Amino acid sequence: ILGLLCGLLNMFGSKLAEGLSLPIFNDTLFTVLASFFGWTAGITSALGYHILFCLFIQKGFSGFLFVICSLSMVLIVRFYIKNKETLSLMDFVFMIFISALVISFEGGIIFVFVFNQFDFKETVEVNKITYILIRQQIPLLVSSWLSRIPVNLLDKTLAVLAGGYGAIGLGKLFMRGGGRLFSKKSEFRPQTLIHFYVL
């Protein structure tokens, strides 16, 4: 249930960013949140968002390959918190940089394929930077990758911080017995939250 709800919220977040002309994708915040509660919730959120977006917003599946980027976000969060007792702010920063670079690379490759095969509408900010780089004789693949890095750095900063600390908030709200979510140094205890994902 959590995964499906997060997928729906991602769609609204993406449309909000587009409507306000924000320089971000805003489509993985709730996937990050869901991922803190387990693989099932994270993957369900990622798949749910992209299916809903293709059906009701894009009205076509030319961009469905970008689900790979959302699934990578789940993978990064789950593997990073796997054996950690606590998460510091630096851990969040590390996840932001890793996810931004990986997803920019994946998105660039997917865009080149989609760009050449379909009439695909890309995020305005990414388009602008891509076209500027192409005019400088930089290959499309490299341009589409580089253009995503600044956008993804901003986007994943919001997604990882808001999603991660949103998971803390949900854990505080719903966990029975008021399970302790912080160590003495006020660091996040992800393993405590992971047990909550079945609710």
TORZA-297190 format. One record per residue (C-alpha): residue number from 0; residue in three letters; chain; x, z, y. Coordinates in Angstrom, 3 decimals. Example, Ala and Ser with C-alpha at 12.3 -4.5 7.8 and 13.67 -1.06 7.14 Angstrom:
BEGIN
+-----+------+-------+----------+----------+----------+
:  nr : rest : kette :     east :       up :    north :
+-----+------+-------+----------+----------+----------+
:   0 :  ALA :     A :   12.300 :    7.800 :   -4.500 :
:   1 :  SER :     A :   13.670 :    7.140 :   -1.060 :
+-----+------+-------+----------+----------+----------+
***
This chain:
BEGIN
+-----+------+-------+----------+----------+----------+
:  nr : rest : kette :     east :       up :    north :
+-----+------+-------+----------+----------+----------+
:   0 :  ILE :     A :    0.000 :    0.000 :    0.000 :
:   1 :  LEU :     A :    2.797 :    0.905 :    2.399 :
:   2 :  GLY :     A :    4.525 :   -2.424 :    1.773 :
:   3 :  LEU :     A :    1.365 :   -4.456 :    2.432 :
:   4 :  LEU :     A :    0.629 :   -2.525 :    5.614 :
:   5 :  CYS :     A :    4.201 :   -3.015 :    6.849 :
:   6 :  GLY :     A :    3.984 :   -6.743 :    6.126 :
:   7 :  LEU :     A :    0.845 :   -6.978 :    8.262 :
:   8 :  LEU :     A :    2.439 :   -4.940 :   11.055 :
:   9 :  ASN :     A :    5.473 :   -7.246 :   11.004 :
:  10 :  MET :     A :    3.186 :  -10.201 :   11.675 :
:  11 :  PHE :     A :    1.659 :   -8.466 :   14.688 :
:  12 :  GLY :     A :    5.125 :   -7.477 :   15.889 :
:  13 :  SER :     A :    6.353 :  -11.049 :   15.625 :
:  14 :  LYS :     A :    3.368 :  -12.396 :   17.560 :
:  15 :  LEU :     A :    3.799 :   -9.689 :   20.204 :
:  16 :  ALA :     A :    7.443 :  -10.661 :   20.741 :
:  17 :  GLU :     A :    6.431 :  -14.318 :   21.023 :
:  18 :  GLY :     A :    3.561 :  -13.549 :   23.396 :
:  19 :  LEU :     A :    5.778 :  -11.470 :   25.675 :
:  20 :  SER :     A :    8.654 :  -13.984 :   25.429 :
:  21 :  LEU :     A :   11.000 :  -11.281 :   24.139 :
:  22 :  PRO :     A :   14.449 :  -12.499 :   22.992 :
:  23 :  ILE :     A :   13.981 :  -11.090 :   19.478 :
:  24 :  PHE :     A :   12.272 :  -12.028 :   16.209 :
:  25 :  ASN :     A :   10.687 :   -8.583 :   15.720 :
:  26 :  ASP :     A :    9.736 :   -9.429 :   12.138 :
:  27 :  THR :     A :   11.767 :   -6.921 :   10.090 :
:  28 :  LEU :     A :   11.162 :   -3.574 :   11.806 :
:  29 :  PHE :     A :    8.492 :   -2.470 :    9.340 :
:  30 :  THR :     A :   10.360 :   -4.031 :    6.426 :
:  31 :  VAL :     A :   13.257 :   -1.707 :    7.259 :
:  32 :  LEU :     A :   10.851 :    1.222 :    7.413 :
:  33 :  ALA :     A :    9.315 :    0.307 :    4.056 :
:  34 :  SER :     A :   12.745 :   -0.182 :    2.483 :
:  35 :  PHE :     A :   13.620 :    3.465 :    3.068 :
:  36 :  PHE :     A :   10.828 :    4.328 :    0.639 :
:  37 :  GLY :     A :   11.891 :    2.057 :   -2.196 :
:  38 :  TRP :     A :   12.554 :   -1.456 :   -3.450 :
:  39 :  THR :     A :    8.879 :   -2.128 :   -4.151 :
:  40 :  ALA :     A :    7.696 :   -1.228 :   -0.668 :
:  41 :  GLY :     A :   10.505 :   -3.171 :    1.025 :
:  42 :  ILE :     A :   10.093 :   -6.355 :   -1.026 :
:  43 :  THR :     A :    6.294 :   -6.225 :   -0.716 :
:  44 :  SER :     A :    6.618 :   -5.935 :    3.064 :
:  45 :  ALA :     A :    9.047 :   -8.874 :    3.263 :
:  46 :  LEU :     A :    6.981 :  -11.171 :    1.052 :
:  47 :  GLY :     A :    3.699 :  -10.058 :    2.614 :
:  48 :  TYR :     A :    4.855 :  -10.817 :    6.140 :
:  49 :  HIS :     A :    6.122 :  -14.302 :    5.375 :
:  50 :  ILE :     A :    3.045 :  -15.262 :    3.357 :
:  51 :  LEU :     A :    0.701 :  -14.031 :    6.097 :
:  52 :  PHE :     A :    2.765 :  -15.705 :    8.816 :
:  53 :  CYS :     A :    2.783 :  -19.049 :    7.026 :
:  54 :  LEU :     A :   -0.946 :  -18.884 :    6.267 :
:  55 :  PHE :     A :   -2.339 :  -17.673 :    9.581 :
:  56 :  ILE :     A :    0.275 :  -18.308 :   12.280 :
:  57 :  GLN :     A :    2.419 :  -21.240 :   11.282 :
:  58 :  LYS :     A :   -0.324 :  -22.813 :    9.126 :
:  59 :  GLY :     A :    2.281 :  -24.297 :    6.830 :
:  60 :  PHE :     A :    5.088 :  -23.180 :    4.551 :
:  61 :  SER :     A :    8.017 :  -25.055 :    6.068 :
:  62 :  GLY :     A :    9.515 :  -21.773 :    7.262 :
:  63 :  PHE :     A :    8.904 :  -19.717 :    4.141 :
:  64 :  LEU :     A :   12.566 :  -19.982 :    3.157 :
:  65 :  PHE :     A :   13.285 :  -17.463 :    5.905 :
:  66 :  VAL :     A :   11.906 :  -14.837 :    3.500 :
:  67 :  ILE :     A :   15.503 :  -14.796 :    2.206 :
:  68 :  CYS :     A :   16.545 :  -13.128 :    5.474 :
:  69 :  SER :     A :   13.910 :  -10.405 :    5.143 :
:  70 :  LEU :     A :   14.823 :   -9.799 :    1.495 :
:  71 :  SER :     A :   18.470 :   -9.473 :    2.546 :
:  72 :  MET :     A :   17.396 :   -6.786 :    4.998 :
:  73 :  VAL :     A :   15.792 :   -4.879 :    2.127 :
:  74 :  LEU :     A :   18.939 :   -5.331 :    0.030 :
:  75 :  ILE :     A :   21.222 :   -4.056 :    2.786 :
:  76 :  VAL :     A :   19.120 :   -0.951 :    3.461 :
:  77 :  ARG :     A :   18.613 :   -0.058 :   -0.202 :
:  78 :  PHE :     A :   22.254 :   -0.496 :   -1.235 :
:  79 :  TYR :     A :   23.557 :    1.269 :    1.852 :
:  80 :  ILE :     A :   21.471 :    4.407 :    1.345 :
:  81 :  LYS :     A :   21.759 :    4.367 :   -2.452 :
:  82 :  ASN :     A :   24.272 :    7.185 :   -2.867 :
:  83 :  LYS :     A :   24.151 :    8.769 :    0.562 :
:  84 :  GLU :     A :   23.027 :   12.336 :    1.062 :
:  85 :  THR :     A :   22.896 :   11.937 :    4.839 :
:  86 :  LEU :     A :   22.896 :    9.123 :    7.376 :
:  87 :  SER :     A :   24.643 :    9.500 :   10.714 :
:  88 :  LEU :     A :   24.177 :    7.341 :   13.776 :
:  89 :  MET :     A :   27.336 :    5.431 :   12.794 :
:  90 :  ASP :     A :   25.705 :    4.543 :    9.472 :
:  91 :  PHE :     A :   22.823 :    2.993 :   11.370 :
:  92 :  VAL :     A :   25.272 :    1.093 :   13.583 :
:  93 :  PHE :     A :   27.055 :   -0.259 :   10.505 :
:  94 :  MET :     A :   23.753 :   -1.465 :    9.010 :
:  95 :  ILE :     A :   22.896 :   -3.157 :   12.310 :
:  96 :  PHE :     A :   26.137 :   -5.174 :   12.402 :
:  97 :  ILE :     A :   26.126 :   -6.094 :    8.712 :
:  98 :  SER :     A :   22.485 :   -7.212 :    8.768 :
:  99 :  ALA :     A :   22.924 :   -9.161 :   12.020 :
: 100 :  LEU :     A :   25.894 :  -11.140 :   10.682 :
: 101 :  VAL :     A :   24.476 :  -11.768 :    7.203 :
: 102 :  ILE :     A :   21.009 :  -12.753 :    8.386 :
: 103 :  SER :     A :   22.414 :  -14.957 :   11.164 :
: 104 :  PHE :     A :   24.472 :  -16.838 :    8.583 :
: 105 :  GLU :     A :   21.511 :  -17.220 :    6.211 :
: 106 :  GLY :     A :   19.148 :  -18.175 :    9.006 :
: 107 :  GLY :     A :   21.558 :  -20.806 :   10.281 :
: 108 :  ILE :     A :   21.799 :  -22.501 :    6.893 :
: 109 :  ILE :     A :   18.034 :  -22.389 :    6.349 :
: 110 :  PHE :     A :   17.347 :  -23.728 :    9.837 :
: 111 :  VAL :     A :   19.615 :  -26.737 :    9.304 :
: 112 :  PHE :     A :   17.685 :  -27.613 :    6.142 :
: 113 :  VAL :     A :   14.269 :  -27.013 :    7.735 :
: 114 :  PHE :     A :   15.302 :  -28.714 :   10.990 :
: 115 :  ASN :     A :   16.196 :  -31.899 :    9.139 :
: 116 :  GLN :     A :   13.176 :  -31.911 :    6.837 :
: 117 :  PHE :     A :   10.191 :  -30.556 :    8.764 :
: 118 :  ASP :     A :    8.708 :  -30.210 :   12.234 :
: 119 :  PHE :     A :    9.699 :  -26.536 :   12.484 :
: 120 :  LYS :     A :    9.212 :  -24.432 :   15.604 :
: 121 :  GLU :     A :   12.152 :  -22.104 :   16.184 :
: 122 :  THR :     A :   12.404 :  -19.054 :   18.447 :
: 123 :  VAL :     A :   12.881 :  -20.213 :   22.047 :
: 124 :  GLU :     A :   16.034 :  -18.179 :   22.725 :
: 125 :  VAL :     A :   17.726 :  -19.403 :   19.550 :
: 126 :  ASN :     A :   16.783 :  -22.997 :   20.391 :
: 127 :  LYS :     A :   18.287 :  -22.742 :   23.868 :
: 128 :  ILE :     A :   21.611 :  -21.370 :   22.650 :
: 129 :  THR :     A :   21.732 :  -23.840 :   19.754 :
: 130 :  TYR :     A :   21.215 :  -26.846 :   22.006 :
: 131 :  ILE :     A :   23.831 :  -25.593 :   24.494 :
: 132 :  LEU :     A :   26.371 :  -25.309 :   21.669 :
: 133 :  ILE :     A :   25.473 :  -28.713 :   20.239 :
: 134 :  ARG :     A :   26.120 :  -30.279 :   23.647 :
: 135 :  GLN :     A :   29.624 :  -28.849 :   23.422 :
: 136 :  GLN :     A :   30.139 :  -30.940 :   20.267 :
: 137 :  ILE :     A :   29.850 :  -27.911 :   17.982 :
: 138 :  PRO :     A :   28.326 :  -28.871 :   14.589 :
: 139 :  LEU :     A :   24.649 :  -28.014 :   14.061 :
: 140 :  LEU :     A :   25.347 :  -25.577 :   11.223 :
: 141 :  VAL :     A :   27.879 :  -23.593 :   13.253 :
: 142 :  SER :     A :   25.700 :  -23.757 :   16.380 :
: 143 :  SER :     A :   22.624 :  -22.502 :   14.542 :
: 144 :  TRP :     A :   24.637 :  -19.610 :   13.109 :
: 145 :  LEU :     A :   26.342 :  -18.585 :   16.346 :
: 146 :  SER :     A :   23.089 :  -18.837 :   18.326 :
: 147 :  ARG :     A :   21.480 :  -16.258 :   16.069 :
: 148 :  ILE :     A :   24.149 :  -13.562 :   16.330 :
: 149 :  PRO :     A :   23.243 :  -12.177 :   19.809 :
: 150 :  VAL :     A :   19.513 :  -12.420 :   19.076 :
: 151 :  ASN :     A :   19.914 :  -10.708 :   15.703 :
: 152 :  LEU :     A :   22.158 :   -7.978 :   17.117 :
: 153 :  LEU :     A :   19.375 :   -7.035 :   19.521 :
: 154 :  ASP :     A :   16.649 :   -7.557 :   16.936 :
: 155 :  LYS :     A :   18.328 :   -5.555 :   14.156 :
: 156 :  THR :     A :   19.225 :   -2.754 :   16.547 :
: 157 :  LEU :     A :   15.526 :   -2.299 :   17.200 :
: 158 :  ALA :     A :   14.569 :   -2.815 :   13.546 :
: 159 :  VAL :     A :   17.138 :   -0.457 :   12.008 :
: 160 :  LEU :     A :   16.805 :    2.360 :   14.553 :
: 161 :  ALA :     A :   13.015 :    2.219 :   14.930 :
: 162 :  GLY :     A :   12.457 :    1.520 :   11.237 :
: 163 :  GLY :     A :   14.857 :    4.196 :   10.069 :
: 164 :  TYR :     A :   13.682 :    6.921 :   12.395 :
: 165 :  GLY :     A :   10.095 :    5.785 :   11.833 :
: 166 :  ALA :     A :   10.648 :    6.544 :    8.152 :
: 167 :  ILE :     A :   11.841 :   10.008 :    9.146 :
: 168 :  GLY :     A :    8.644 :   10.488 :   11.128 :
: 169 :  LEU :     A :    6.468 :    9.394 :    8.213 :
: 170 :  GLY :     A :    8.367 :   11.668 :    5.882 :
: 171 :  LYS :     A :    7.787 :   14.623 :    8.182 :
: 172 :  LEU :     A :    4.112 :   13.780 :    8.499 :
: 173 :  PHE :     A :    3.231 :   13.264 :    4.858 :
: 174 :  MET :     A :    5.787 :   14.913 :    2.619 :
: 175 :  ARG :     A :    4.261 :   17.881 :    0.801 :
: 176 :  GLY :     A :    5.830 :   21.240 :    1.362 :
: 177 :  GLY :     A :    7.507 :   20.075 :    4.556 :
: 178 :  GLY :     A :   10.602 :   18.779 :    2.766 :
: 179 :  ARG :     A :   13.773 :   19.108 :    4.785 :
: 180 :  LEU :     A :   14.820 :   15.739 :    6.242 :
: 181 :  PHE :     A :   17.841 :   16.807 :    8.221 :
: 182 :  SER :     A :   21.104 :   18.496 :    7.363 :
: 183 :  LYS :     A :   22.577 :   21.201 :    9.536 :
: 184 :  LYS :     A :   24.207 :   18.467 :   11.618 :
: 185 :  SER :     A :   20.811 :   16.819 :   12.180 :
: 186 :  GLU :     A :   21.691 :   13.859 :   10.000 :
: 187 :  PHE :     A :   19.055 :   11.938 :    8.082 :
: 188 :  ARG :     A :   18.630 :   12.707 :    4.373 :
: 189 :  PRO :     A :   17.377 :    9.407 :    2.907 :
: 190 :  GLN :     A :   17.198 :   10.580 :   -0.711 :
: 191 :  THR :     A :   14.510 :   13.069 :    0.287 :
: 192 :  LEU :     A :   12.402 :   10.294 :    1.771 :
: 193 :  ILE :     A :   12.824 :    7.934 :   -1.166 :
: 194 :  HIS :     A :   10.596 :   10.091 :   -3.341 :
: 195 :  PHE :     A :    7.740 :    9.581 :   -0.874 :
: 196 :  TYR :     A :    7.357 :    5.820 :   -1.387 :
: 197 :  VAL :     A :    4.850 :    6.240 :   -4.245 :
: 198 :  LEU :     A :    2.209 :    7.730 :   -1.906 :
+-----+------+-------+----------+----------+----------+
***
